[in-house]
Amino acid sequence: MKKVFLVLVTVFFVNLVAFAQERSNASTYGNNETKAVLATGDLASMETTKDVTEVFFLESTVLMNIKADEYVAAFGIQGDGETSLKSEQTVDTKIDAFKSKLTALGLTETFTDFINQAPYYEFDATSKTATEKLKGYKTAKNLLIRFKDRSLLRQITNAANAVGIYDLIKIDFVVSDFSGIKTKMINEAMKIIKTKEQNYASLGIAMKIVGVVTEKFRTFAPDELYQDYTAYEAGTTQGYKRVVQKSKASTSYYSGYDGKDFDLTINPGTLEPNVQAVMYLRVKYLPTVTPKTEGSEVKPK
């Protein structure tokens, strides 16, 4: 029997090791930053009062993956010219060509945001003295584009590239009803608290609720949940007078909150990056039954 038990234990740990061996570039070369812990896990705490020295806290954490109702893409456009007017005309020509292609895609809701316009200088080094001279003017504007079909983004970037625009600054994920989402999540968090209360009651631990200690609701856009890494192995350079290093390409990956860290995940299993909302609820309880000790009976307070 002992041999059989030993074999089972050995197989169990071998399986654990096998699962741990699967690793990716991100886990090997990434910064491996851990996300903030949303729950403390402290279910009981001491709090001195006149009549009661022990209080209890029950917590619940809820995660929700939210599909955006619409998106806003921001492109940066810059241009230069001998005069400020010519530099702005260069930018406007690109924007007009871009907007024409967007109209062909059925996208007409745009906004042009003027960023800045400034002169730029270069050094004239024809003699021993380098003198700074006015070279021209630069104008920068951003074009904001609203769209609802996420699959259009590829066509939008292709249209931008076709007219010489390559700077996709950001993409905003717009969610219209955060108030309703918060209400739904806090209702689910309260259900979890009540379930935990009932579970502890089945162990003979009776508690009465005092009040809500902490309620935290926060949302995360996808761009807040990406992490960067650079995958490469470098050799040693001892003994060399001059070292020439090659540039290493950096990349990033989406690392949203995982459902395993929460009591409940609403809309789990989504493959694409989405807006994530988290709810943390902490409720304070007082014991209503004196803990039973050896040789004594349980008496209600």
N, C-alpha and C positions, 0 to 999 in steps of 0.2 A: 504493500500500500504506500509506504514511504517513497519507494522508487517511482511509482506512478505519479505521485504528487510532485516529486522533483522534476520529472519529465515535463509535466504540465506547466510548472513554473518556468522552466527553461524555455519552452516553446512560447510562452506568453511574452517573456522579455526579448526573445529573438524577434518576435513580431513587432514589438515596440521599436527596436533598433532599425528594422527594415523600413518602417514608416518614416523614421527620422532622417533616413539617408537621402530622401528626395529633396533637392535644394535647387534654387534658381540663382541667376546672376544678381537679382535684386537683394536676396538674402545674404549673398556672399560678399558683394561689393557695396551694398547700400549703407546708408547711415543707420538703418534699423531703429529709427526713433519710435518710441512707444507712445501711443495716444494716452491722453489723460484718463485716469480711472474715474468713471462716473459715479460709482457707488463705493461707499466706504467698507461695506461688509461687516460693520460693527452693529450687531443686533442688540446688544445690551450695553448699558453704560451706567456709571454711578453718578448720581446727582443728589447732593445733600439738601434736603428740605426739612421742615419742622417735623413732619409726620412720616415721610417716606424717604428711604435712602437709596432705593433702587428704581430705576425706570428702564423701559424697553423702547427700542426704536425698530420699526419695520420699514424696509426700503423696497422700492421697485424701480426698474429701469426699462424703458421702452425705446425701441429704435424703429424709425419709419423711413423707407425708401420712397421718394416722391418724384414722379415724372413731371417735368416742367410743362407748364401750359404754353409757353412760347420762349423764344430765344432772341437775344440781341447780340449781334456780332459787331465788334469795333475794329475797323481797319485804319492804320496810320498811313497818311500820304504826305510826302515831302517833295519839295521842288526848289531849285535855285535859279537865279537869273541875274542879269547885270543890274537890274533895278528891282525895287520891291514889287512893282506892278507885274513885271515879267515873271518873277518867281511865283506870284500868286496865280497868274494865268497858267503856268505850267501845272500847278496842282489842280486847278479847276478843270483843265482839259482832261486829266486822268480821271477825276471824279465824274465828270459828265459821261465819259466813255464807259466807266464802270456802271453808273446808274442806268445807262441804256441797256447794257447786258442784263442787269437785274430786272428791268421791266420785262424783258423777254422771258424771264423765269417766273413772272407774275408777282415780283416783289417790288412794291412801290412805296412802302413806308420806310423812309430813310431820314436821317438828320445829319447835316454837316456841321461839325463842331470846330470852330476856329481855335487853334492852339497857340501859335505864336508866329511872329515874323521878326527877323533880326538880321543885321548885317554880319558878314563873316570876313575874316582877314587872313592873308597869307604873308609870309616873310619874303621880301625881295633881297636875295643874297648875291646880287651881281657884283658887289664889292666886298671889302673886308667887313663892312658894317651891314648887319641884317636889319632891315627896316620893315615894319609892319604896314601893309597897305590894304585898302579896301578892295576885296575881290568881287563881292556881289552880295546878294540877299537870299535868305532861305525862308520859306514859308512852310508851316506844318498845319495840317488839318486832319481831323478824324471823321470817318464816315460810319455812322451807326445804322445797322440794318436789322429790322425786326422780321422774324419768320417763325412759323409754327411747326413746319415739317422738318424734323432733325436731319433727315436724309438729304435735304437741300444744301447742307453746308459744303459738301464736296463740289457741287456745281457753283456755289458762291465763290469759293477759293479759286476755282479754275477761271472764273470770269475776272477775278481780281488779277490773277497772274497774267492773263491775256493782255491787260492794259498797263502792265508794269507796276502793279501793287502787290507787295509781298509781306507786308507787316500786319498779320492778324494779332491785334493787341490782346483781346480777350473775348470770351463768350459768356454772357450773363444768362443764367437759368432763371426764368421768371415763374414764380409760383403765386397764383392770385389769391388763395384762401388759406393763409397761414393761421388765421384765427380759428377756422373750422378744424384744421389739422391739430392744433394745440388742444382743442376741446376733446377731440377723439382720443388723443394720446393720454390725456390726464384721466379720462374715464377708464381706459384700459389699465392705467397705473393703479387706480383705486381698486379695481377688481382684483388685481394681483395682491395688493395689500390685504384685502379682506380674505382672500384664499390663504395667505400665510397665517393670518390671525386664526382662522378655523383649524389649520393644520397644527398650530401650537396648542390650541384648545384640546385637540384630541390627545395630546400628551399630558393633559391636566394643567396646562399653563393658561390661566384665565387672565385676560387683560382688558382694561377699558381705555378707550381712546381719549387723549387729552387735546391733541391738535396737530396741525401740520407744521413741522419744523422747517423743512426745506422743499421748495418747488423750483426746479431748474428746467427751462426749455431753451434749447439752442438749435439753430440750423447751420448746416455747412454746405456751401456751394462746392461743386466738384473740384474747382481749382485750389481749394483749401486742403484737399485730401490727397494731392499728388506728392510723391517723394522722388528725389533725384539720386542718380548713382552713375558712376563711371566704372566700367568693367575692363580691367587690364591687369597684367602682372608685369612688374618692373624688375630688371636685373640690377646687380650691384655695379657701381661706377668707381670703385676704389682704384687709385693709381693713375687715373686719367687727368691730364691737365685741362682738357676741354670736353664738355659733355653737351651733346646736341640732343634735345628731347623732341619727340614727335607729339603732335597734338592728339589728345584722346577725346573721342566723342562721348559726350554725356547724354543721358536720356532720362526719362521719368516714367513713373507708372502710377496708376490709380490705387490708392490704399485706403478705402473707406472703412468705416466701422463694421466689425464682424458681428453677426447675430449671436455668436456664442458668448459674447460678453454682456448680453441683455436677458432680462426675464422674458421679453416678448419682442419679436420683430414683425412689423406690419409690412406687407409686400416684400417678402424675402425672395432670394434667388434671382434678383435682377442682374443681368450680365453687363449692361451698359452703366457707366457712371451716372448717378442721379444726385439730386439734392437729398441730403440726409438730415432728419430731425431727431433729436434725442430728448427724452423726458426723464427726469430723475425726481422721485417723490420720496420723502422721508417723514414718517409719522411717529409721534411720541405716544407711548402707552404707559399706564400705571398698572401694577399688579393688583388684582382684586381677590386673590387667594394667597394666604400665607403658605410658603413652601413647606411641605411635610418633612419632618425630621424623624429620626429613629426614636420610637417610643412615644410619639405624639400624634395627634390627629390634625387633619387639615381643617382649619377654621376660617370662615370668611371674615374679612375685615369689616 
